[in-house]
């Protein structure tokens, strides 16, 4: 046969991919195929997509070329070029090796993705080639190793397999991967024999079952080893041999063969076809036939957000929630094992909260304005080779600023499998006075923003609270403070004032606006008060009770006279301060009753509707009643993004409608149809300016007079026109 009659420069590059289990001889087959194509007069580009970077060695006289990933790791983007990664081999074939990380670190699949992205950026299509051969590891067809299967890469896919079951198993998985892209892409199976009995029959049975031809049968031969010792292919060392002719026929199939669709087998079918096993009987449970389980799911954390517990749509990511919580603790250095973009988003959210607090309340939050933040700045090479060196550098920087470090992992570090805990141990081993509190959040993989906040609180409490701290009379902890709530300082100032008048004080604010010493001395207070009644506060109080023996009072810091008197009275009874509390309660009641009449005069007889995402609205209904405002309708919508799934013992439960299955537009229409003067809502709704709409704060101001401050806004709003004058200006 004359092998030099195939025209080069065929107008478009033919792209093929050879997949197969690691160690099956796929690279030897690929190199010999490239050599055969070269002998046919075709210009070939072979790209090795395996971290071992040995695909093209036999085309380069045994030399190992520089890899793309080595260049990515050691060079700046602007200094990279095709010349530095493309080697010229046998008969002028072009050779590229992707390379990858050392075993056990980083993500080899990400390395393949980066290789293809960089090759496209550097203009690989400008190379003078008729055929591109992708030699791809096929044990795991993950997103990285599946890149050649995408529509704009390989047009034909061959699977290299021996007759061993695990090799055929890998081949079947590859067919599943091809089906996820374009199922009509398969060109056949290349049987690379191990020389074992009956293996040819096993491969042929498998090929027939999935509907593919066996396009080449390559016998086991010492000629391969002889050729490899000289750094050459069999095709180069002995092109006239029968063994070489197999690759010439395979090369002809590559150029002229058709593509087809394969039908991969189920695991049970595969064992039946290849091994001759009978299908397994169905698993029986309780006398019923059930399909076998698809796999166990890990149990969710003991202290969860509602999104995680109910597997609802996530709102925000756990990484950001954990980072913001850690940044709120004065004296704590926070290391983010993440790309800069994730770190920037988290720090920006904290600083935005600080700016809002300053604008709204005139209060500075130093820990947010000057965050003690450090980032490992994960980049593309880190994703491939592993981010531990970058993480250790960030930890060292943090320890230069302080002895207590919170380490929060992100999605990328979880994907590439960095052992952040081991890195933390290695760095802290040289600093006996230092502590690293590790939080494996991995972004959305760990849950939503609130889950990250809860996880961070648990980690900080378990790592910092000193169980031997001696309790001191008159000290109280406040638990469940939202770090980014803008009214934290104002609420704590009010609580401190009330406690001072009782001869008590706040010990630890857990966890907004505290410091390391405050958390360490948590047990200096015998009692704790909830900052509010949301799920975060309730999960945190449950954890502190169960794991640290904390005594958490039932009555939270609440807005309104009744709510204030509730927690005041419970704390007084727990600390033997009843007489001081009675005197204080009388004073608070008098102040409230003196402030009430002017507002009642302005608002009495008005009508109101409530649409809330918070179940705990007793304080709001109390205020309406005290002001003589007629409550027409009160609805609480069960929004998944606000996590309100706990029981609240409302005194006014009979006047509240809980809507778990609702259409928001219907809820608004229903409320508006009742003709209210005021619509009180947790979030903005469209009313066309027909009524005064006022916001119900998600984290309300506490204090006996706080609801009356809101009522003053209602009174002022009712005096204003419902529609702005400019809307009537048609001139």
N, C-alpha and C positions, 0 to 999 in steps of 0.2 A: 504494500500500500504506500502511496506517495503522501507524505505528511506535510508537505509545504505548499499545498494548493488552497489553503484557507486564506482569504484576503484579510489583511489587517485594516485598521481604521474603518470599521464596519459602520460608522456613523453614530452609533450609540453604544455605550458600554454595557455589556452583559454582566449582571451581578448575580453571583451564586453564593450560597452559604452551606458549609458543611458543619453539621452539629453532631455531637456524640459524647458519651460518657468520658470523663477524664481517665486517661491511661489506656484508652481503647485503641490507640494508634491513629487517631484522627489527624494529628499534625503530620505524621509520616505520609498518610494518604493525600493530604492537602498539598504537601510539598511535591510529591511525585506527580500529582495531577497538574500542578503549575508547570512543572518541568515538561510534561507531555504537551500541554497547551503551547508552551514556548517552542517546542520542536515542530509544532504544526504551523509556526510562523505568527502566532498571536502574541500580542504584548499583554502581559499579565501583571496585575497589582494584587499581591497577597497581603491581607491584613490579619494578623494573629490576634484573636480576642480572648486571650487566656493570660492570667497573671504569671504563668510560668515563662512566658515570652520565648518559647522555643519553636514556634510554628515555622519560622523561615530559616532556621539554622542550617538545614541541609541545602538550602539554595544559596547560602553565603559561605560555603566551604567550612562549615562548622563554627563560624563566628556568630556571636550574639550581638545584634544591632542595638543601638540606643532605643529606649522605649519612649512612647509619648508621655507616659506618666512621670518618667524621670525628668523629662524636659519641663513638664508642668510644675514639678516640685522644685526645680532648681533655677528656672528662668523666669524673667518677666514676660508678660504677654506680648509686649511690643518687640521683644527680642526673638520671638519664636518664628520659625519658618519651616516649610516642607523639607528643605535641604538638610535640616538637622535631624530629621526623623525618618526620611525615606532612604533606604539603602538599595543599591543596584546589585542584583545577583545573577544567577545562571541565565544565559541567553538574554541578558538585559532585563529580566523580570524585576519589578519594583517590590520592595519588602518593607512592611510597617509592622511593628509590634506595639500593642497597647500597653502591656505591662500591668502592674498593679501592686497592691500592698503585700507585706509579709504575711504569712499565714496567721490567722487569729486576730488581726487588727484591720480596721477600716472596712471599706466596702468595695470589693472588686467589681461588682455590677455598676457602681457609680463611676469607676474608672473607665469602663467601656463607654458609658454615656458621655463622659468628658472627652474621651478619645474621638468619638464621632463628631461631637460638637466642634472640637478644635480642628479636626481635619476639614470639616465643612468651612470653618472660618478661614483656614489657611488656603483654601482653594484646591482641595484634592481632586476635584473634577477636571482641573486643568492638566493633570498628568496624562501623558500619552499612553493610554491603556485601552485594550479592546475588551478585556474581561477582568472583573474584580472578584477575587476569591476570599470570602470571609471564613476563617477557621475559628469556630466558636465552641467554647466549653458548654456542654449540654446537661450537666448533672442537675442544675437548677436553672430553669428558664425564667429568671426573675426579670424585672423591667430593664435592667442593664444589659444582661446577656441576650435579651430578646430584641435589642435594637435592630439587628440585621433582618428581623422578620417584618419590620415595618414596611409600609407600602413603597416608600421612596428609597429602599435599599434592595435587599436580595429579591430577585425575580424567581429564582429557583432554590429550593432547599433540599439537600440530601442529608440523610441520617446514616452515620457510620455506626455499625453495631457488630459485636461478636455474638456467639450463641449463648453466652452466659445470661442468666435470668436478669441480673441487675443491669446489664448493658441494654437488654431489650426493654426493661422497665423504664430506663432513662429515655430510650427511643420513643416509647409510647407517650411519655410526658412531653417530649419535644413536639410530637404531633398535636397534643392538646394546646401547646403554646401557639403553634401555627394556626390552629383553628380560631384562636382569639383575635387574629388579625385578618388574614385573607386565606380561607381554607384551601383555595385552589392555587397552591404555591408549591406543592410537593412534587419532586421529580423522581424519587426512588430511594431505595435502601442499598447502601454499600456494605456488603458482608465482609468484614475483616476477621479472618479465622484465627482462633487460638490453637487450632489443631486438636480439639477435644472431640470425642465421639458424639455423633448425632447433633452437633451444634448447627450444622447446615440445615438440617430438617427443622429445628426449632425456629431459625430465622425465616425460613421459607413459609412455615405455618403462620408465623406472625405477619409476614408481608401479605400473604393471601387474605388474612383476617382483616387487615386494615385497608386492603385494596391498593397496595403499592407493588411495583415490580422490584425485584432484586437486580439492580443495573450492573453490579460488579461483584464477583466473588474473588477475594484476594487470599491466597493460601498462606499459611505460616511458612516462612522461608528464611534460612540463614543469610540469603543474599542481602536482605535488608540490613542486618547487623554489619555485614562486610562493607556495604556502601556507607553506612553511617560512621564507621571508623575512619573513613577518609573524608568525612564531612560532606557527603554527596548523596543524592537520591539514586535509586536503582535505575531510573530513566536516564540519568546522566552517566552513571558508571557502566551500564550495559544496555543501551537502548534497543539492541536487537533481541534481547532475551525474552522468553515467553512471559516472564513476570512483568517486564516493561510493557508488553503488548496489552496487558489488562488495563493499564493506565491510559494507553492511547485510545482504546475502545471507550473507556470512561470519559475521556476528553471529548470524543466524538459525540457521546450522549449529552454532555454538557452543552455543546454547541447546537445540536440538532434535536435533542429530546423534548418531549412534551411535558407540561405540568398537569397535575391532576389533584383531586381532593381525596384526602385520606380520612378514615373513620377510626379514631383512636378507641381503644378498648377500656372498659372499666377494670378495676384491679382484679375483680373476681374473674372476669372474662379472660384477662391476660394470663392468670394462673392456669385457667382451664386450657387455653390454646397452647401455651408454651410448655407448661409442666404436666399437662394432662390431669390436673386435679379436678375433683368434683366440686361444684359450687357449694359454699358453706351454707348450712341451714340457718334460717332466720333466728335472731336472738329472741328468746321467750322471757317475758316478765309477767308474772301474775296470771299465767295461762293465756296471755295475749301475744300474738306475733307482732313484733316491732322491728323497724329497721335499726341497724347498728348505729350507735351514736356517732355524730360527725366529729366529735372531739370535745374535750372538756374546756369550759371557760374558767378562767381564774376568778375566784370570788372577789367581788368588789371590796374596796377598803371598808373597814368597820364604821368609819365616820365619813359619810358621803354627802355630796350635793344631790339634789333631786334628779338632775340630769343624768348623773351616773347611775343612781339607783334604778331609775325607770328606763334607762337607755333612750332618753329623749334627745332631740337635737341639741348639740352643745352650743353654749353662748360664751364666746371667748375661750382662751386656752388655759390649762392648768399652769403652764410655765409662767405666764404673765401674772396670774393670781398669786403664785408663790413668791415671785420676785418682788412684787409690790409690798407684800406682807413683810418680807425680810427687810426691805429698804426702810420700812417705818420704824425699825428698832434702832435707836441711837447707839452707836458704838459697834454695831455689827457690820462687818464687811461682807458684801454679797457678790459672789462669783457666779456669773452666768456662763455655762458651757453651751454656747450657742453662736450662730452667726451674729454679726453686728446689727443686722436688721431687727432680729428678735429682741436684742438688748435695748435698741433704740426705742422700739415700740413700748416696752415695759417701763423704761425710765421716763419716757415722754408722758405716759399715763399718770405716773406718780407726780411729775412736775406740774401737769395740768391740774391735778387735784390741789396741789399747793397754791397755784395761782388762783383757782376758784375760791379757796378758803380765804386768801388775802383780800380778794376783791369783794367777796360777800360779807366776811366777818372781820376783816382787818387783822387776821391772825396769821402768823408765819409758821410753817411746818419745816423746821431746819433739815430734818432727815430727807425730805422730799426735794427741797430746793437745792441741797448739796448732797446728792445721793452717793453713798459710799459703795460705788458699783465698779465691778471689774468684769471684763468679758474675754473669753478665750478666742473670740473672733474666728470661729470655724469658717474655713473657706473650702474651695473645691479640692485642693490637695489633701486637706485634713479629712474630707469626706472619703477620699480614696485610701489614704495611708493610715488613717486613724488620728484622732484629735488629742491623744493623751499628752504629747509634748506641749501643745498650746495650752491645755488645761493646767498642767503643772506650772507653766510660766505665770498664768493668771493667778493661781493659788499663791505662788511666791510673792507676787506683787501685793496681793491682799494681806498677807502676813506682815509685810513691811509697814502696813498701816494699822494693824491691830491683831490681837491674838484670837479673836472669835470670828469665824468665817462661816457663812451659809453658802453652800454649793447647790445650785439649781441646774438640773440638766434640761435639755430641750429636745424637740423632735429629732433633729439630725443626729445628735449623739446617741439617741436610742436606736435609730435606724442602723448606724454603722457599728453599734455594739461596744462603744467605749466603756471600759470598766472604770467609771468615775469614782466608785468607792475605793478601789485599790489605788487610784491616783491620789485620792485624798489621804489615805493611810501613808503612802510613800512620802508625800510632802510634809505631813504633820509629824512624821517620825523624827525629823530633824528639829522639831520645835516642840519640846515636851510641854511648854506652857500654853500651846495653842490648841484650839478645838475647831473641828470642821463638822458642821451639821449638814448632812447630805440629803437632798430631796430629789428623788428620781421622778420628775414630772413628765418629761418627754411630750410636752405640749398637749395637743388634743388626744394623743394616745392615752394619757392619764385621766382625762376628763376636762370639764369646763373650768372657767375662771374661778368659780366658787370652790370647786374641788381643790384647786391649787392653794387657795387661801386656807381652807381647812387643813390640808396636808402640811402646809408651812407652820401653822399654829401647833399642830401635833408634834412636828419635828422640833420646833423651838422649845416647846414645853418639856418634851422628853429629854432634850439635850441640855437644858439650862436650869430648870427648876431644881433647887436644892432641897431635898426631902428633910434635911436636918435643921432647916431654918426654924428658929423658935418663934412661936406666935406672940404677938404684942397686942395688948388691949387697945381697942379703938381704931384698928386698921381694917380697911375693907378693900377687896379687889373688885374691879369692874370688868366683866367678861363679855366678849362678843362685840367689841367696838370695830366698826368697819374702817379700815385704814384710810380709804379715800373719801369718806364722807366729809363734806365741807364744814359741817357744824359740830365736829367732834370736840374742838376746843371750847366752844361755847357751852355745849352740854356738860362737859367735864367741869368747867368753871362753876356752872350752876350746882352740880352735884357736890363739888367740894365746899361750896358755900353752905349748903344745907347740912352736910356732915359736920362742918366746923361748928355750926350752931348746936349740934348734938354732942360735941366733944369727941368727934371722930374725924378720920381722914382717909383719903384714897391711898392704898399701898401700891398696887400694880394695875396699870391700865392694859388689859390683855385683849387686843394687842395693838391698838393704835396710839401712837404717841408715848411709847414707853422706852426703856433702855434695858441693857443686859442685866444690870444690877436689880432692876425692878422685877424682871422675870425670875432671876435667881432667888429672890426673896419672896416669891409668891406665897409661901406658907407662913410668912410673918403675919398674914391676915387669916383669921379663923373663918371668915365668911366672905362670900362673893355675891355680887349682884349682876344680873343680866343687863346689858346695855340696851337691848331691844328684844323683840320676840320673833325674829326671823329664824330660818333654819340654821344659818351659820352660828348664831348665838346658842341655839338649842343643841346642835351637834357638839360645839365646843364645851358647853357646860356638862354634857353627858360624858365626854372624854375626861374632863377634869375630875368629875365625880368618880368615874370608874377606875381611872388609872392613877389618880393623885389624891383621892380621898377628899376632894374639895367639898365644902358645904355651900351649895348655891341656893340662894333664896328663890322662892317661887315668883315673887312679885318683881317685875323688871323696872328699871328707870323708865318712866312713862310720862307722856305729856298730859296736862290737865290736872285739876285739883284732886280728883278722886285717885288717879294713878299715882300721883306724888304721895298722897297720904297712905296709900296701900304699901308702897315699899318702905316708906318712912316708919310705919307702924310695925312691919315685920322685922325690920332691922333693929328697931328699938327693943322688941321682945327678945330677939336673939342675943342682944348685947347688954340687957338690963339697963336700958336708958328710957324707960317708959315715961318717966316724969318730964324729962327734957323734951321728949317727942311730943307729948301732949301740949306743952306750952308752945312749941314750934308749930304744931298743927293748927292751933288756934290762931296764931299770927298769920299763917299762910291763908287760912280760910277767910280771915278778915280782909286781907289784901285782895283776894279774889272777889269777894262780895262788893268791895268798894269799886273795883274796876269794871264790874259787870253792868250796872245800870245805864251808863251812857251808850254803850254798844247795844244793849237790849232795846233802848228807845229807838235806835236807828234801824234795827233789823227785825224787831218783833213783827210777826205776821207774814214775813217773806216765806217763800216756798223753795225747798232744795231737794235735789236728787244727788245720790252718791254712786260713782262707778270706781271701785277700788281694786287694786291688785293685792292689797294687804288685808288679811282677815281681821287683824286686831284694830278695829275702828271704834271701839267703845268710847274712847276719848273724843272722837269727832261727833258721835251722836250725842254724848253728854253736852258738848258745847252747843250744838243746835238746840237741844232742849232748854238749856240754861238761858239762851238768847231769845227763846220764844219763836224760833224758826221752825216751820212745819216741814217735817221730813216726809216727802212723798214716796221715795223709793230708794233703797240701798242695795246695790248689787256688788258682790265680790267675784271677779272673774279669775278663774284658776289658770293663770298664765304660767307655762312651764319655765319661762325665763326669769320668773321671780321666786320660784322655789317655795311657794306657800302651800305645803302639803301636810302641815302638822295641825294638831287640834288646838284651837284657841277658845278658852272658856268665856265667850262674850256674855256680858250681862244682857246685852240687847240682841241675843241670837235670834229671837223670834221676829225681829224687824229686818233681818239681813237675808237676802237671797244669794245662795252660793251657786254660781253658774260654772259647771265643769265642761259642758258641751254647748258652745255658744257661737254666734256670729256677731262680731263686734258692731257691725252696722245696725243689726237688729237691736242690740243692747242699747245703743245710743238713741235709736228711733223710739224705743219703748220708753226710755227715760224722758225724752223731749216731749212725747205725746201727753205727758202729765202736766205740762205747763209750768215748769219750775222757773223761779227767778235766778237761781244759782245752780250751776252744775259743778259739783266737786268731783274731780277726776284725778287719778294717779298719773295719767299720761294724756297728752292732747288728743281731743277728738273734734271732728268737724261739726259745728253747730250753726254755721253761716251767720254768726254774730247775733243770733236770736236771743240768747241768754248770756249772762255773765258766767264765764268758765274760769274756775280757780283750781290751782293745783293742790293735790294732796301729797305732801312730801313723802318720799319713800323712807327716809330716815327723819322722822319729825323731831323738831326741837322739844326737849324735855322741859319740865317745869310747870308749876301751877298756873302761870299766866301765859304760857306759850300759845295755847289755842286762841286766846283772846287777841294775840298779836296777828294771827291769821285772820280773825274776824274783822279787825280794823281794815285789812285789805279788802274784804268783801264789801264793807260799808262804803269805802271810797270807790270801789269798782261799780257799785250800783248807782252812784251819782253820775258816772260818765255815760255818754251816749253809747248805745250798743254797736252802732256802725260809725266809723270814722268819717268826718266831713268830706275828706278827699274822695271817698267812694261815690259821693253824689255830684262831684264836679265833672260835668260832661263837656265843658267848654274847651 
